[in-house]
């Protein structure tokens, strides 16, 4: 295999990984939107529970972002 073919094969792998990560980021993006949207509604309905609601929002956000980070790592794993 020539050097040019090797570079083309590696470039194709990187591009496919980028597309895969873009698709993998859709789920956490939607999840974060749902978490903060529902958290805002909950804060509007029960402002006295703001501390608990905010804590749950941040934990949910962290779990969703962990999924996005796993998506980045999986793109480089292969």
Phi, psi and omega per residue, in radians:
X1 nan 2.308 -3.125
X2 -1.339 2.912 -3.138
X3 -1.113 -0.640 -3.141
X4 -1.148 -0.699 3.105
X5 -1.172 -0.646 3.106
X6 -1.125 -0.792 3.118
X7 -1.101 -0.676 3.123
X8 -1.152 -0.699 3.134
X9 -1.154 -0.734 3.121
X10 -1.168 -0.682 3.119
X11 -1.135 -0.674 3.117
X12 -1.142 -0.700 3.109
X13 -1.086 -0.762 3.119
X14 -1.101 -0.702 3.141
X15 -1.172 -0.688 3.119
X16 -1.156 -0.667 3.098
X17 -1.128 -0.639 3.121
X18 -1.152 -0.727 3.102
X19 -1.145 -0.708 3.108
X20 -1.078 -0.720 3.116
X21 -1.176 -0.666 3.096
X22 -1.035 -0.723 3.091
X23 -1.225 -0.635 -3.138
X24 -1.216 -0.424 -3.117
X25 -1.388 -0.224 -3.139
X26 -1.140 -0.786 -3.106
X27 -1.060 -0.923 3.099
X28 -1.092 -0.577 3.106
X29 -1.106 -0.773 3.092
X30 -1.150 -0.710 3.135
X31 -1.079 -0.743 3.121
X32 -1.125 -0.704 3.104
X33 -1.088 -0.737 3.126
X34 -1.150 -0.745 -3.115
X35 -1.049 -0.897 -3.075
X36 -1.307 -0.512 3.066
X37 -1.144 -0.836 3.124
X38 -1.219 -0.573 3.083
X39 -1.135 -0.669 3.096
X40 -1.144 -0.713 3.083
X41 -1.114 -0.715 3.131
X42 -1.136 -0.690 3.108
X43 -1.153 -0.601 3.113
X44 -1.213 -0.581 -3.106
X45 -1.444 -0.629 -3.122
X46 -2.377 1.413 -3.113
X47 -1.136 -0.374 -3.133
X48 -1.254 -0.296 3.127
X49 -1.732 0.456 -3.034
X50 -1.050 -0.724 -3.102
X51 -1.092 -0.817 -3.136
X52 -1.162 -0.749 -3.127
X53 -1.123 -0.784 -3.126
X54 -1.119 -0.686 3.098
X55 -1.083 -0.773 3.119
X56 -1.158 -0.620 3.091
X57 -1.089 -0.803 -3.091
X58 -1.174 -0.669 3.089
X59 -1.133 -0.757 3.098
X60 -1.100 -0.697 3.098
X61 -1.082 -0.754 -3.135
X62 -1.101 -0.718 3.128
X63 -1.168 -0.688 3.105
X64 -1.153 -0.723 3.124
X65 -1.191 -0.520 3.061
X66 -1.093 -0.631 3.083
X67 -1.122 -0.684 3.113
X68 -1.148 -0.694 3.124
X69 -1.173 -0.619 3.059
X70 -1.116 -0.639 3.086
X71 -1.085 -0.675 3.101
X72 -1.132 -0.804 -3.100
X73 -1.121 -0.700 -3.114
X74 -1.138 -0.517 3.088
X75 -1.141 -0.530 3.135
X76 -1.654 -0.150 -3.082
X77 -1.272 -0.433 -3.089
X78 -2.010 nan nan
